[in-house]
Every structure is written in C-alpha cells, then in structure tokens.
Amino acid sequence: MIRTVLRGLAASAALLLVVTASANAQMAGSSRFGLSAGVALPMGDFGDAVGLGIHVGGHIQMPLGDKLKLRLNGDFGTYGGDVPGLDNATLLGGVANLVMPITTTSALKPYFFGGLGFYQTKANAVGGGSSDSSDLAFNVGGGYDWGKNFFTEIRFLSIQSDGSSTNTLPVTIGIRF
C-alpha cells in the first residue's frame, strides 16, 4: 500500500517536473510585453536647452531564434525648459531594436540592443505656441534582466533633424509580462 502511494507520488512529481520544464521552455520562446519608466539625461545642444527629463515606455519583445530578439519600443519623454521662452520639450516615438542577450550563469542577465525608429520632437513656448518635427532616430544601449520579470537599462537615443540632432540618455527600470 505504502509502496503504491510512493510510486504515485513519484510519478506525479515527475509529471509536474516535465510540465513545468515545458512551460518554462515555451515562456522563454514566447513574446513578452514590458513597461518602463525613469529619468532621461539630455545631451549636447538639447541638454543646453532643457533640464532632466522623465521617460516612460512600453514594448513587445519576440524571439528571432536562439540568440536574437526583436523588440518594438514605444516611448514618451518630457523635459522642462532651461532657456528663456521655452516651457518644455516632448519626444514621442518608436524604435525597432535587435536585442542580443549575453549568456551567463549570473542572476543578472546582460543584453545589448540597437535599432532605428521615428520620433516627433515638440518644443512648447512659454505663453503658448510650439514647433515640432518628425524625424528618423537611432538608439544603442544595454541592460540587465534580473529575476524573471524585471529589467534595468540605459541607452543613447539620437533623433536626426536637418543639420542637427536631439540626443538623450534614458535610464529606466521596468517589468515584463
């Protein structure tokens, strides 16, 4: 009797282990959604005109095989004006990134990414009025996945305008589902 119960428990545990391993393998190969928020450090001429920004975003990440992932980001950033007449500046856009995870046994899983996209940059004047442009952008960066759902990253974002660029360095923390 006891032997039968133990065999049943062992078979149940083995089945649970197989189902759990299969689910984890499917999760590793499935699409994931993420949300992030943090600060953005404006750089260059853009940094001379605005102060520290707030950056929020969302993404969907899909596997492209064993080593690469495709991540589609949507982002919004807002910055207070630091020059007379400028109330604030906003950035709204998206980037398609290739993500390359680095294999490690550490609890922190590093990765690098880069991609191209399109952003609208808008400058709002004190007392009303604004100017905006929509331009090609690129970004490069890196980050760490920690735990199954959390990540931290830093990236260089450059929005290319006619003869100039808007550069910023978002530093974010986020969660993936």
Steps between C-alpha positions, in 0.01 A plus 500: 500500500771748602708397200206575265447842657873581469502391134195719436670796670822443305307477170305817586820684590666388174196611299496836679872543426451425129200736473688778684812459283285505185317814614830674579639409157189638332519820709864550395396482136184706520426869453514722807361844575682756712452837666778732618556839659797708607700814451648629176819703484493744204833537318671752272301801376179335622657477848579872488132583432319261737543341842476144626211310341254230588484204263226234480455223249354168403619220277430159356794260464500194274766231447682484165675170565732392778712814538305798364175670595295768328366770730256772392515799737254786541635791708402837645736748663437843646761760599468839672637803314828654623516797262282815494181448304504116502238342727575133422594252231349159428614196303252240374596211277601143449801287414542147363795346685705185462582364847796270566500329840840401645515144634599491866434297814454815706163608642548822299455427129668771287389592149581755230267654245481748215249612246332759278175686540304818461433777757302820521682776691290790628615823670230692688554874555410687819161667446399267215622402159715206406719355231536135412670267257488129424836340429697178468662377823743234614592360840759269652515375854522221749329366803453223751211263551470409868258245624247376247318828446715803584757694299717811514653667196679803365505612139619780278212637290577735210226664293641632171364834375615716208856588593466418871402224741306468824697271733393355832602220734197327662574288808199282579372216714217279388291186517418239235188285483 
